[in-house]
Amino acid sequence: MSDSEDDYLANIDQFLVDSKPTSAPKTYSQIRKEAAKQSKLKNEQNRTKPLRQREIESRTEGLSKSLFERAKEEEDAGLGSGNKALSIMMKMGFKPGQALGKADEPPVPAAPDEPQSIAGPSNSDDSSSNPKRLAHKVEPLPINEWAGKRGIGLGVKRPRSPTSAERVAKMAKMAADDAGHRDYRDRAKHEYEVRRAEGRLAPAQRTCASLDEKAGKTFNILWLNPNNLDSFPAGLLDALNIRTTLEISPRPSKRDRDSTVSIEARLRRQMAADALQPIGGPDDDDAKAAAVVPTSTEFSSDVLEETAHFLRLHAPDRLKLVLSYLRDNYAYCFWCGSQYDTAEDMANECPGEDEDSHD
């Protein structure tokens, strides 16, 4: 073949199709694993780190760099020097690698013809020629993070982690303390609510008795107050003591609680309230029984049972019953302090049934 003729086989490689090496077909499980791996990698790349983690990384990166490295990075990035500490140090004449202040001058050697004193060299010469003088710091003080409530000289050794038993015991103690505090708060709150309800129950019962008497009623269980024996009609206490298990122990009045009242005056007042009957002989038993029976039979068993049930209630519950009775029967709102003409007027003008609605 002559040189003038083109060799068409020289560039045959560019016309040939590259044959890719064949591999074994992948199974469905392998395809799913590769897809899950790529998805996980993509999520990690696109996921935004939590704020706490970003703060820790930023703080660690900032503490690992010196003041000069950060200033150099800002200068390379074209940012202005916003570091006030470094600018103040530069104004004081500081240069990286040097200490602040005036540089130490080398000691001047003494002249050979200078006579030395008999006492020997002075202390100032010794101090100036001492090679073991402390060197000045050429780097700023590093930032040391607080390592916890440890004393001086205890090192950085971490305390021993509590065991599971210690953690359980601590949690049990905390739960017991919390329960004790909660019980005390609940008990104090209940006592306060009872005292407040007792203070409001007396005027509510007086209002109820006044409205009932105007309506022609002579007795209502809602009038009864265990702290005021005068609210009980004659014979009711005896009937309750005989035919029920209710025990009424009234609180002493404010006059009785006064320390200025003598014991003799209290006894005389108690004897007058008891109205002692003359002691009769054995022949008077029949007459006494005949006198007692009509008194106890004036009140039916249903009335006595309902009375005992009402008196066993706490003061807030009794107050709620009295206020509901006043609203339902007389259209009277205790919190408003007024009696409405009709129930419709009370429903339209009264804010609500409880005290909170009237605030």
SEDO-639193 format. One record per residue (C-alpha): residue in three letters; x, y, z. Coordinates in Angstrom, 1 decimal. Example, Ala and Ser with C-alpha at 12.3 -4.5 7.8 and 13.67 -1.06 7.14 Angstrom:
<atoms>
ATOM:ala:12.3:-4.5:7.8
ATOM:ser:13.7:-1.1:7.1
</atoms>
This chain:
<atoms>
ATOM:met:0.0:0.0:0.0
ATOM:ser:1.4:3.4:-1.0
ATOM:asp:1.8:6.3:1.3
ATOM:ser:-0.6:8.4:-0.7
ATOM:glu:-3.5:6.0:0.0
ATOM:asp:-5.3:6.4:3.3
ATOM:asp:-5.3:3.6:5.8
ATOM:tyr:-8.9:3.3:6.6
ATOM:leu:-8.2:0.6:9.3
ATOM:ala:-6.1:3.0:11.4
ATOM:asn:-9.1:4.7:13.0
ATOM:ile:-11.4:1.7:13.1
ATOM:asp:-11.7:1.9:16.9
ATOM:gln:-13.9:5.0:16.8
ATOM:phe:-16.4:3.1:14.7
ATOM:leu:-16.7:0.1:16.9
ATOM:val:-19.3:0.0:19.6
ATOM:asp:-18.0:-0.4:23.2
ATOM:ser:-19.3:-3.6:24.6
ATOM:lys:-20.1:-3.2:28.3
ATOM:pro:-19.3:-6.1:30.5
ATOM:thr:-22.5:-8.0:31.4
ATOM:ser:-23.3:-8.7:35.0
ATOM:ala:-25.6:-11.1:36.6
ATOM:pro:-29.2:-9.7:37.0
ATOM:lys:-29.9:-8.2:40.5
ATOM:thr:-32.6:-9.7:42.7
ATOM:tyr:-35.5:-7.8:44.1
ATOM:ser:-34.0:-7.8:47.6
ATOM:gln:-30.7:-6.3:46.3
ATOM:ile:-32.6:-3.5:44.4
ATOM:arg:-34.6:-2.6:47.6
ATOM:lys:-31.4:-2.5:49.7
ATOM:glu:-29.7:-0.2:47.3
ATOM:ala:-32.7:2.1:47.0
ATOM:ala:-33.0:2.2:50.8
ATOM:lys:-29.3:3.0:51.1
ATOM:gln:-29.5:5.8:48.6
ATOM:ser:-32.6:7.2:50.2
ATOM:lys:-30.9:7.2:53.7
ATOM:leu:-27.8:9.0:52.3
ATOM:lys:-30.0:11.6:50.6
ATOM:asn:-31.9:12.2:53.8
ATOM:glu:-28.8:12.7:55.8
ATOM:gln:-27.5:15.2:53.2
ATOM:asn:-30.7:17.2:53.2
ATOM:arg:-31.6:16.9:56.8
ATOM:thr:-31.3:20.1:58.9
ATOM:lys:-29.4:19.5:62.2
ATOM:pro:-31.1:20.5:65.4
ATOM:leu:-30.4:23.9:66.9
ATOM:arg:-28.6:22.4:69.9
ATOM:gln:-26.3:20.3:67.8
ATOM:arg:-25.5:23.3:65.6
ATOM:glu:-24.7:25.4:68.7
ATOM:ile:-22.4:22.8:70.1
ATOM:glu:-20.5:22.4:66.8
ATOM:ser:-20.2:26.2:66.3
ATOM:arg:-19.0:26.6:69.9
ATOM:thr:-16.4:23.8:69.5
ATOM:glu:-15.2:25.2:66.3
ATOM:gly:-14.9:28.7:67.7
ATOM:leu:-13.0:27.5:70.8
ATOM:ser:-10.6:25.4:68.8
ATOM:lys:-9.4:28.5:66.9
ATOM:ser:-7.2:31.2:68.3
ATOM:leu:-7.9:34.9:68.2
ATOM:phe:-5.3:35.3:65.4
ATOM:glu:-6.7:32.5:63.2
ATOM:arg:-10.1:34.0:63.3
ATOM:ala:-8.8:37.4:62.5
ATOM:lys:-6.8:36.0:59.6
ATOM:glu:-9.8:34.1:58.2
ATOM:glu:-11.9:37.3:58.4
ATOM:glu:-9.1:39.2:56.6
ATOM:asp:-8.8:36.5:53.9
ATOM:ala:-12.6:36.6:53.4
ATOM:gly:-12.6:40.3:52.9
ATOM:leu:-14.5:41.1:56.1
ATOM:gly:-13.7:44.0:58.3
ATOM:ser:-11.9:43.4:61.6
ATOM:gly:-14.8:43.4:64.1
ATOM:asn:-12.8:41.9:66.9
ATOM:lys:-12.5:44.6:69.6
ATOM:ala:-10.1:42.7:71.8
ATOM:leu:-7.6:42.2:69.0
ATOM:ser:-7.9:45.9:67.9
ATOM:ile:-7.2:47.0:71.5
ATOM:met:-4.2:44.8:71.6
ATOM:met:-2.9:46.1:68.3
ATOM:lys:-3.2:49.7:69.6
ATOM:met:-1.1:48.7:72.6
ATOM:gly:1.6:47.6:70.2
ATOM:phe:1.0:43.9:70.2
ATOM:lys:2.3:41.8:67.4
ATOM:pro:1.6:38.1:66.9
ATOM:gly:4.4:36.1:68.4
ATOM:gln:5.4:38.9:70.8
ATOM:ala:4.5:39.8:74.3
ATOM:leu:2.8:43.0:75.5
ATOM:gly:4.8:45.8:77.0
ATOM:lys:8.3:46.9:76.6
ATOM:ala:10.9:44.3:75.5
ATOM:asp:13.6:43.4:78.0
ATOM:glu:17.0:44.9:77.2
ATOM:pro:20.0:42.7:77.5
ATOM:pro:22.2:43.5:80.6
ATOM:val:25.1:45.8:80.1
ATOM:pro:28.5:44.1:80.8
ATOM:ala:30.5:45.7:83.5
ATOM:ala:33.8:47.4:82.6
ATOM:pro:37.0:45.4:83.3
ATOM:asp:38.7:48.3:85.2
ATOM:glu:35.7:48.9:87.4
ATOM:pro:36.6:48.0:91.0
ATOM:gln:34.2:45.6:92.7
ATOM:ser:33.0:46.2:96.2
ATOM:ile:34.3:44.2:99.1
ATOM:ala:30.8:43.0:99.9
ATOM:gly:30.5:41.5:96.4
ATOM:pro:27.9:42.1:93.7
ATOM:ser:24.6:43.7:94.7
ATOM:asn:21.3:41.9:94.6
ATOM:ser:20.1:44.0:91.7
ATOM:asp:22.8:42.7:89.5
ATOM:asp:22.0:39.2:90.5
ATOM:ser:18.3:39.7:89.7
ATOM:ser:19.1:41.3:86.3
ATOM:ser:21.6:38.6:85.3
ATOM:asn:19.5:35.7:86.5
ATOM:pro:18.7:33.6:83.4
ATOM:lys:15.7:32.0:85.1
ATOM:arg:13.4:35.0:84.9
ATOM:leu:9.8:34.3:84.0
ATOM:ala:9.1:34.8:80.3
ATOM:his:6.2:36.9:79.2
ATOM:lys:3.2:35.3:77.6
ATOM:val:3.1:35.6:73.8
ATOM:glu:-0.4:34.2:73.5
ATOM:pro:-3.7:35.3:75.0
ATOM:leu:-5.1:33.3:77.9
ATOM:pro:-7.2:30.3:76.6
ATOM:ile:-10.9:30.0:77.3
ATOM:asn:-11.5:27.2:79.8
ATOM:glu:-15.1:26.0:80.0
ATOM:trp:-16.7:25.4:83.3
ATOM:ala:-16.5:21.7:84.2
ATOM:gly:-19.1:21.6:86.8
ATOM:lys:-19.4:22.1:90.6
ATOM:arg:-16.0:20.8:91.5
ATOM:gly:-13.6:22.1:94.0
ATOM:ile:-10.0:23.3:93.4
ATOM:gly:-7.6:20.5:92.7
ATOM:leu:-10.2:17.8:92.1
ATOM:gly:-9.3:17.4:88.4
ATOM:val:-11.7:16.8:85.6
ATOM:lys:-12.6:13.2:86.6
ATOM:arg:-16.3:12.7:86.1
ATOM:pro:-18.3:11.5:89.1
ATOM:arg:-19.6:8.0:89.2
ATOM:ser:-22.9:7.5:87.5
ATOM:pro:-25.7:6.4:89.8
ATOM:thr:-26.8:2.8:89.6
ATOM:ser:-30.4:1.8:88.7
ATOM:ala:-31.2:1.0:92.3
ATOM:glu:-30.0:4.5:93.4
ATOM:arg:-32.1:6.1:90.6
ATOM:val:-35.2:4.2:91.6
ATOM:ala:-34.7:5.1:95.3
ATOM:lys:-34.2:8.8:94.4
ATOM:met:-37.3:8.7:92.2
ATOM:ala:-39.3:7.1:95.0
ATOM:lys:-38.2:9.7:97.5
ATOM:met:-39.1:12.5:95.1
ATOM:ala:-42.5:11.0:94.5
ATOM:ala:-43.1:10.6:98.3
ATOM:asp:-42.1:14.2:98.9
ATOM:asp:-44.3:15.4:96.1
ATOM:ala:-47.2:13.4:97.4
ATOM:gly:-46.8:14.8:100.9
ATOM:his:-46.7:18.3:99.6
ATOM:arg:-49.7:17.7:97.4
ATOM:asp:-51.6:16.1:100.3
ATOM:tyr:-50.9:19.1:102.5
ATOM:arg:-51.9:21.6:99.8
ATOM:asp:-55.1:19.7:99.1
ATOM:arg:-55.9:19.5:102.8
ATOM:ala:-55.2:23.2:103.4
ATOM:lys:-57.3:24.1:100.4
ATOM:his:-60.2:21.9:101.6
ATOM:glu:-60.1:23.4:105.1
ATOM:tyr:-60.2:26.9:103.6
ATOM:glu:-63.1:26.1:101.3
ATOM:val:-65.0:24.6:104.3
ATOM:arg:-64.4:27.7:106.5
ATOM:arg:-65.5:30.0:103.7
ATOM:ala:-68.6:28.0:103.0
ATOM:glu:-69.6:28.0:106.7
ATOM:gly:-69.3:31.8:106.7
ATOM:arg:-71.6:32.1:103.8
ATOM:leu:-74.0:29.4:104.8
ATOM:ala:-75.4:31.3:107.8
ATOM:pro:-76.7:34.3:105.9
ATOM:ala:-78.0:32.0:103.1
ATOM:gln:-80.0:30.0:105.7
ATOM:arg:-81.4:33.2:107.3
ATOM:thr:-82.6:34.3:103.9
ATOM:cys:-84.1:30.9:103.2
ATOM:ala:-85.9:30.9:106.6
ATOM:ser:-87.2:34.5:106.0
ATOM:leu:-88.6:33.6:102.5
ATOM:asp:-90.1:30.3:103.8
ATOM:glu:-91.9:32.1:106.7
ATOM:lys:-93.3:34.6:104.3
ATOM:ala:-94.6:31.7:102.3
ATOM:gly:-96.2:30.1:105.4
ATOM:lys:-93.8:27.3:106.1
ATOM:thr:-93.0:26.5:109.7
ATOM:phe:-90.1:24.1:109.2
ATOM:asn:-87.5:23.3:106.6
ATOM:ile:-84.5:21.0:106.8
ATOM:leu:-82.3:23.6:105.0
ATOM:trp:-82.6:25.9:108.0
ATOM:leu:-80.6:23.6:110.2
ATOM:asn:-77.1:24.5:111.1
ATOM:pro:-75.1:22.1:113.3
ATOM:asn:-73.0:25.0:114.6
ATOM:asn:-76.1:26.8:115.8
ATOM:leu:-78.4:24.8:118.0
ATOM:asp:-81.0:27.7:118.0
ATOM:ser:-81.8:26.7:114.4
ATOM:phe:-83.2:23.3:115.6
ATOM:pro:-86.9:23.3:116.6
ATOM:ala:-87.9:21.9:119.9
ATOM:gly:-87.6:18.1:120.2
ATOM:leu:-85.6:17.6:117.0
ATOM:leu:-82.3:17.1:118.7
ATOM:asp:-83.8:14.6:121.1
ATOM:ala:-85.5:12.7:118.2
ATOM:leu:-82.2:12.6:116.3
ATOM:asn:-80.3:11.3:119.4
ATOM:ile:-82.9:8.6:120.0
ATOM:arg:-83.7:7.4:116.5
ATOM:thr:-80.5:8.1:114.6
ATOM:thr:-76.8:7.7:115.1
ATOM:leu:-76.0:11.3:114.3
ATOM:glu:-73.8:13.1:116.8
ATOM:ile:-73.9:16.8:116.7
ATOM:ser:-71.0:18.6:118.3
ATOM:pro:-71.5:22.4:117.7
ATOM:arg:-68.5:24.7:117.7
ATOM:pro:-68.2:27.2:120.5
ATOM:ser:-69.4:30.6:119.7
ATOM:lys:-67.2:33.6:119.3
ATOM:arg:-68.2:34.9:122.7
ATOM:asp:-67.3:31.5:124.2
ATOM:arg:-63.9:31.5:122.5
ATOM:asp:-63.1:34.9:124.0
ATOM:ser:-60.5:34.5:126.7
ATOM:thr:-62.0:37.2:128.8
ATOM:val:-65.1:35.1:129.6
ATOM:ser:-64.7:33.1:132.8
ATOM:ile:-65.3:29.4:133.1
ATOM:glu:-68.1:30.0:135.6
ATOM:ala:-70.0:32.3:133.2
ATOM:arg:-69.7:29.6:130.5
ATOM:leu:-71.0:26.9:132.8
ATOM:arg:-74.0:29.1:133.9
ATOM:arg:-74.8:29.8:130.2
ATOM:gln:-74.5:26.1:129.4
ATOM:met:-76.8:25.1:132.3
ATOM:ala:-79.4:27.7:131.2
ATOM:ala:-79.3:26.4:127.6
ATOM:asp:-79.7:22.8:128.7
ATOM:ala:-82.9:23.7:130.7
ATOM:leu:-82.4:21.0:133.3
ATOM:gln:-85.6:19.2:134.3
ATOM:pro:-86.3:18.3:137.9
ATOM:ile:-85.4:14.8:138.8
ATOM:gly:-88.5:12.7:139.5
ATOM:gly:-88.9:9.6:141.5
ATOM:pro:-89.5:6.0:140.3
ATOM:asp:-93.2:6.6:140.1
ATOM:asp:-92.7:9.3:137.5
ATOM:asp:-91.3:7.0:134.8
ATOM:asp:-94.6:6.4:133.1
ATOM:ala:-95.3:10.2:133.0
ATOM:lys:-91.8:10.8:131.7
ATOM:ala:-92.2:8.2:128.9
ATOM:ala:-95.5:9.7:128.0
ATOM:ala:-94.0:13.1:127.7
ATOM:val:-91.0:11.9:125.6
ATOM:val:-93.0:9.9:123.1
ATOM:pro:-95.0:12.7:121.6
ATOM:thr:-91.9:14.9:121.2
ATOM:ser:-90.1:12.3:119.2
ATOM:thr:-93.1:11.2:117.2
ATOM:glu:-93.7:14.8:115.9
ATOM:phe:-91.0:14.0:113.2
ATOM:ser:-91.5:11.1:110.9
ATOM:ser:-88.7:8.6:110.1
ATOM:asp:-88.3:10.0:106.6
ATOM:val:-87.8:13.6:108.0
ATOM:leu:-85.3:12.4:110.6
ATOM:glu:-83.4:10.4:108.0
ATOM:glu:-83.3:13.3:105.5
ATOM:thr:-82.2:15.6:108.4
ATOM:ala:-79.4:13.3:109.4
ATOM:his:-78.3:13.0:105.8
ATOM:phe:-78.3:16.8:105.3
ATOM:leu:-76.3:17.4:108.6
ATOM:arg:-73.7:14.9:107.6
ATOM:leu:-72.8:16.8:104.5
ATOM:his:-69.9:19.2:104.4
ATOM:ala:-70.5:22.9:104.5
ATOM:pro:-69.9:23.5:100.7
ATOM:asp:-72.5:20.8:99.8
ATOM:arg:-75.1:22.2:102.2
ATOM:leu:-74.5:25.7:100.8
ATOM:lys:-75.0:24.4:97.3
ATOM:leu:-78.4:22.8:98.3
ATOM:val:-79.6:26.0:100.0
ATOM:leu:-78.7:28.2:97.0
ATOM:ser:-80.3:25.8:94.6
ATOM:tyr:-83.5:25.8:96.7
ATOM:leu:-83.6:29.7:96.7
ATOM:arg:-83.1:29.9:93.0
ATOM:asp:-85.7:27.2:92.1
ATOM:asn:-88.4:28.2:94.6
ATOM:tyr:-88.1:32.0:95.0
ATOM:ala:-86.0:33.1:92.0
ATOM:tyr:-83.5:34.5:94.5
ATOM:cys:-79.8:34.7:93.7
ATOM:phe:-77.5:34.8:96.7
ATOM:trp:-74.6:36.1:94.7
ATOM:cys:-76.6:38.9:93.1
ATOM:gly:-78.3:39.6:96.5
ATOM:ser:-81.7:40.2:94.9
ATOM:gln:-85.0:38.4:94.2
ATOM:tyr:-86.2:38.5:90.6
ATOM:asp:-89.9:38.6:89.6
ATOM:thr:-89.8:35.4:87.6
ATOM:ala:-87.4:32.6:86.8
ATOM:glu:-87.2:34.0:83.2
ATOM:asp:-86.0:37.4:84.5
ATOM:met:-83.4:35.6:86.6
ATOM:ala:-82.2:33.5:83.7
ATOM:asn:-81.8:36.7:81.5
ATOM:glu:-80.2:39.0:84.1
ATOM:cys:-78.3:36.7:86.4
ATOM:pro:-74.8:35.8:85.1
ATOM:gly:-74.9:32.3:86.5
ATOM:glu:-75.4:30.0:89.4
ATOM:asp:-71.9:30.0:90.9
ATOM:glu:-69.7:32.7:92.4
ATOM:asp:-67.2:32.7:89.6
ATOM:ser:-69.8:33.8:87.1
ATOM:his:-70.4:37.0:89.2
ATOM:asp:-66.8:38.2:89.2
</atoms>
